[in-house]
Each structure stands twice: as structure tokens, then as C-alpha cells.
């Protein structure tokens, strides 16, 4: 399991009886495009919810750049 947001999203999906898989950075690292491509294709996901974030203010811009890159390439799959 990942962080607080991922935990809350998983909890909400479970209360709505929505099948879901909560993975952490060991399974899905937003900076590893090829590994993620393989994971997404093998998992046959219908929806991908990225719940990652930095809480340290000086790393927010790096997080946003990485996150937007991950959104872009996962949407291209």
C-alpha cells in the first residue's frame, strides 16, 4: 500500500464495492515508463488513479513534472 491518499481512495472504492488494486512504488514507479507500460498492459486496467505526491514544498515542482509525464505516457497506452 502507498500513502494516505492511496489509502483513502482504496477505502472509498471498497465501500462502493469497486474492485481496485492499491500498489506502491515497488510495483509502480511513475519515473519508469517501460516497467509501468508492462504493468498496465498485464494488469488489464480499466482505470488508473495516480495518488502520489510530495509533501516537502521544495520538491513539489519535481513531483508535478514527474506526475504530468506519467499522466501523459499512461494516457498514450
Backbone as a chain_set.jsonl record, in Angstrom:
{"seq": "XXXXXXXXXXXXXXXXXXXXXXXXXXXXXXXXXXXXXXXXXXXXXXXXXXXXXXXXXXXXXXXXXXXXXXXXXXXXX", "coords": {"N": [[0.835, -1.174, 0.0], [0.382, 2.273, -0.625], [0.613, 5.712, 0.143], [-1.238, 8.104, 2.207], [-3.318, 9.286, 0.621], [-3.714, 7.303, -1.367], [-4.527, 5.235, 0.306], [-6.963, 6.293, 1.288], [-8.431, 6.529, -1.103], [-8.572, 3.841, -1.881], [-10.025, 2.821, 0.3], [-12.463, 4.183, -0.02], [-13.281, 3.234, -2.562], [-13.627, 0.544, -1.862], [-15.82, 0.741, -0.087], [-17.747, 1.384, -1.9], [-17.901, -0.894, -3.282], [-16.178, -1.272, -5.453], [-13.962, -2.876, -7.49], [-10.495, -2.87, -6.913], [-6.945, -2.174, -6.982], [-4.344, -1.451, -4.924], [-1.258, -0.142, -5.212], [2.227, 0.25, -4.426], [5.323, 2.134, -4.68], [7.17, 0.148, -5.285], [5.875, -1.52, -7.025], [4.85, 0.181, -8.941], [6.395, 2.672, -10.314], [6.402, 5.941, -11.013], [8.378, 7.106, -12.538], [9.488, 5.223, -14.186], [8.95, 4.429, -17.167], [8.845, 2.195, -19.02], [8.636, -0.108, -17.344], [6.207, 0.476, -16.12], [4.484, 0.484, -18.311], [4.467, -2.23, -19.043], [3.371, -3.289, -16.664], [0.802, -2.057, -16.617], [-0.361, -3.039, -19.007], [-0.288, -5.842, -18.563], [-1.913, -5.985, -16.314], [-4.371, -5.271, -17.257], [-5.93, -2.946, -16.794], [-8.817, -0.914, -16.254], [-9.073, 1.646, -15.336], [-6.747, 4.038, -14.162], [-5.577, 5.456, -11.272], [-3.588, 7.923, -10.193], [-2.043, 8.508, -7.228], [0.061, 9.84, -6.065], [2.373, 11.997, -4.331], [4.464, 14.686, -3.218], [5.314, 15.971, -0.026], [7.039, 17.849, 0.826], [7.784, 21.167, 0.364], [9.789, 22.195, -1.412], [10.148, 20.184, -3.245], [7.92, 19.971, -4.737], [7.611, 20.968, -7.4], [9.21, 19.206, -8.926], [7.838, 16.852, -8.434], [5.374, 17.453, -9.64], [6.165, 17.731, -12.333], [7.128, 15.098, -12.847], [4.778, 13.68, -12.334], [2.958, 14.72, -14.24], [4.254, 13.884, -16.538], [3.994, 11.111, -16.233], [1.21, 10.887, -16.352], [0.79, 11.694, -18.986], [2.213, 9.693, -20.531], [0.932, 7.339, -19.678], [-1.64, 7.783, -20.52], [-1.297, 7.569, -23.196], [-1.083, 4.877, -23.635]], "CA": [[0.0, 0.0, 0.0], [1.107, 3.528, -0.712], [0.43, 6.746, 1.144], [-2.551, 8.419, 2.765], [-4.321, 9.469, -0.425], [-3.997, 5.988, -1.922], [-5.3, 4.51, 1.325], [-8.32, 6.833, 1.309], [-9.097, 6.167, -2.356], [-8.87, 2.409, -1.783], [-11.096, 2.661, 1.296], [-13.715, 4.654, -0.637], [-13.653, 2.259, -3.585], [-14.115, -0.648, -1.181], [-17.17, 0.99, 0.432], [-18.633, 1.415, -3.07], [-17.78, -2.218, -3.893], [-15.465, -1.138, -6.721], [-12.724, -3.645, -7.475], [-9.337, -2.0, -7.035], [-5.638, -2.67, -6.555], [-3.53, -0.345, -4.424], [0.149, -0.527, -5.315], [3.213, 1.23, -4.005], [6.402, 2.461, -5.621], [7.865, -1.073, -5.703], [5.116, -2.086, -8.136], [4.543, 1.19, -9.945], [7.243, 3.847, -10.119], [5.988, 6.843, -12.092], [9.521, 7.533, -13.341], [9.949, 4.097, -15.005], [7.931, 4.303, -18.205], [8.743, 0.846, -19.587], [8.118, -1.009, -16.309], [4.795, 0.796, -15.936], [3.768, 0.037, -19.502], [4.296, -3.68, -18.891], [2.448, -3.499, -15.539], [-0.554, -1.662, -17.012], [-0.855, -3.969, -20.025], [-0.527, -7.151, -17.941], [-2.993, -5.863, -15.33], [-5.622, -5.023, -17.979], [-6.65, -1.942, -16.015], [-9.817, -0.06, -16.891], [-8.81, 3.0, -14.854], [-5.544, 4.196, -13.355], [-5.647, 6.647, -10.441], [-2.282, 8.217, -9.617], [-2.25, 9.164, -5.93], [1.366, 10.154, -5.487], [2.622, 13.414, -4.033], [5.498, 15.062, -2.257], [4.805, 16.908, 0.963], [8.07, 18.853, 1.057], [7.491, 22.249, -0.58], [10.803, 22.397, -2.451], [10.125, 19.086, -4.213], [6.621, 19.952, -5.413], [7.705, 21.161, -8.849], [9.71, 17.957, -9.493], [6.725, 15.903, -8.364], [4.39, 17.813, -10.668], [6.727, 17.378, -13.642], [7.112, 13.636, -12.96], [3.387, 13.243, -12.355], [2.374, 15.06, -15.531], [4.873, 12.979, -17.508], [3.364, 9.8, -16.063], [-0.159, 11.001, -16.878], [0.891, 11.751, -20.448], [2.55, 8.427, -21.183], [-0.054, 6.3, -19.402], [-2.81, 8.042, -21.364], [-0.956, 7.144, -24.552], [-1.165, 3.423, -23.761]], "C": [[0.878, 1.235, 0.0], [0.798, 4.46, 0.445], [-1.014, 6.976, 1.537], [-3.626, 8.575, 1.686], [-4.698, 8.134, -1.058], [-4.835, 5.144, -0.982], [-6.755, 4.969, 1.32], [-9.102, 6.488, 0.048], [-9.487, 4.691, -2.323], [-10.04, 2.16, -0.828], [-12.446, 3.06, 0.701], [-14.186, 3.689, -1.72], [-14.232, 1.001, -2.948], [-15.53, -0.444, -0.635], [-18.196, 1.028, -0.701], [-18.624, 0.088, -3.827], [-17.187, -2.141, -5.305], [-14.149, -1.897, -6.604], [-11.541, -2.718, -7.706], [-8.083, -2.698, -6.546], [-4.828, -1.45, -6.14], [-2.083, -0.81, -4.435], [1.043, 0.611, -4.856], [4.3, 1.392, -5.042], [7.172, 1.217, -6.076], [7.174, -1.742, -6.887], [4.94, -1.106, -9.281], [5.307, 2.458, -9.62], [7.0, 4.8, -11.281], [7.138, 7.292, -12.98], [10.037, 6.433, -14.272], [8.892, 3.746, -16.051], [7.755, 2.872, -18.713], [8.179, -0.161, -18.59], [6.617, -0.781, -16.109], [3.95, 0.338, -17.116], [3.464, -1.451, -19.41], [3.266, -3.979, -17.796], [1.006, -3.198, -15.948], [-1.142, -2.646, -18.023], [-1.179, -5.332, -19.412], [-1.713, -7.113, -16.98], [-4.358, -5.668, -15.977], [-6.523, -4.053, -17.209], [-7.69, -1.218, -16.861], [-9.54, 1.404, -16.556], [-7.532, 2.976, -14.027], [-5.663, 5.508, -12.599], [-4.274, 6.843, -9.814], [-2.482, 9.043, -8.353], [-0.926, 9.537, -5.277], [1.52, 11.654, -5.268], [3.845, 13.546, -3.146], [4.86, 16.017, -1.258], [5.816, 17.997, 1.27], [7.949, 19.92, -0.032], [8.516, 22.362, -1.704], [10.842, 21.263, -3.469], [8.829, 19.051, -5.011], [6.745, 20.093, -6.924], [8.236, 19.908, -9.54], [8.591, 16.925, -9.513], [5.71, 16.189, -9.462], [4.901, 17.454, -12.058], [6.713, 15.873, -13.858], [5.688, 13.128, -13.122], [2.753, 13.522, -13.717], [2.975, 14.202, -16.646], [4.249, 11.604, -17.447], [1.941, 9.812, -16.596], [-0.127, 10.97, -18.391], [1.172, 10.373, -21.041], [1.589, 7.311, -20.845], [-1.316, 6.53, -20.237], [-2.547, 7.63, -22.813], [-1.024, 5.624, -24.735], [-2.53, 3.057, -24.23]], "O": [[1.977, 1.237, 0.555], [0.73, 4.032, 1.597], [-1.895, 6.167, 1.247], [-4.729, 8.046, 1.832], [-5.881, 7.862, -1.265], [-5.739, 4.427, -1.411], [-7.672, 4.149, 1.344], [-10.294, 6.188, 0.115], [-10.605, 4.333, -2.694], [-10.937, 1.374, -1.131], [-13.447, 2.369, 0.892], [-15.371, 3.364, -1.784], [-15.218, 0.453, -3.44], [-16.356, -1.354, -0.71], [-19.373, 0.74, -0.488], [-19.254, -0.043, -4.876], [-17.624, -2.839, -6.22], [-13.326, -1.605, -5.737], [-11.58, -1.872, -8.599], [-8.143, -3.677, -5.802], [-4.652, -0.521, -6.928], [-1.726, -1.764, -3.744], [0.66, 1.781, -4.895], [4.21, 0.855, -6.146], [7.77, 1.232, -7.152], [7.815, -2.45, -7.664], [4.885, -1.5, -10.447], [4.907, 3.227, -8.746], [7.358, 4.492, -12.418], [6.901, 7.808, -14.072], [10.938, 6.686, -15.071], [8.051, 2.873, -15.836], [6.627, 2.391, -18.822], [7.334, -0.981, -18.95], [5.854, -1.733, -15.95], [2.829, -0.139, -16.937], [2.34, -1.881, -19.668], [2.39, -4.825, -17.981], [0.097, -3.979, -15.665], [-2.302, -3.041, -17.9], [-2.224, -5.912, -19.706], [-2.436, -8.1, -16.848], [-5.387, -5.873, -15.333], [-7.71, -4.307, -17.004], [-7.465, -0.944, -18.04], [-9.746, 2.29, -17.386], [-7.267, 2.026, -13.291], [-5.831, 6.563, -13.212], [-3.839, 6.029, -8.999], [-3.026, 10.146, -8.403], [-0.821, 9.544, -4.051], [0.879, 12.466, -5.936], [4.206, 12.622, -2.417], [3.965, 16.784, -1.611], [5.472, 18.983, 1.922], [8.006, 19.602, -1.22], [8.136, 22.603, -2.85], [11.528, 21.39, -4.483], [8.657, 18.188, -5.872], [6.045, 19.399, -7.66], [7.771, 19.569, -10.628], [8.418, 16.208, -10.499], [5.242, 15.271, -10.137], [4.146, 16.928, -12.875], [6.33, 15.408, -14.931], [5.421, 12.254, -13.946], [2.085, 12.656, -14.282], [2.277, 13.836, -17.592], [3.997, 10.988, -18.482], [1.51, 8.847, -17.227], [-0.938, 10.285, -19.015], [0.464, 9.927, -21.944], [1.428, 6.395, -21.652], [-1.987, 5.571, -20.618], [-3.487, 7.371, -23.565], [-1.024, 5.137, -25.866], [-2.826, 1.875, -24.407]]}, "num_chains": 1, "name": "protein.A"}
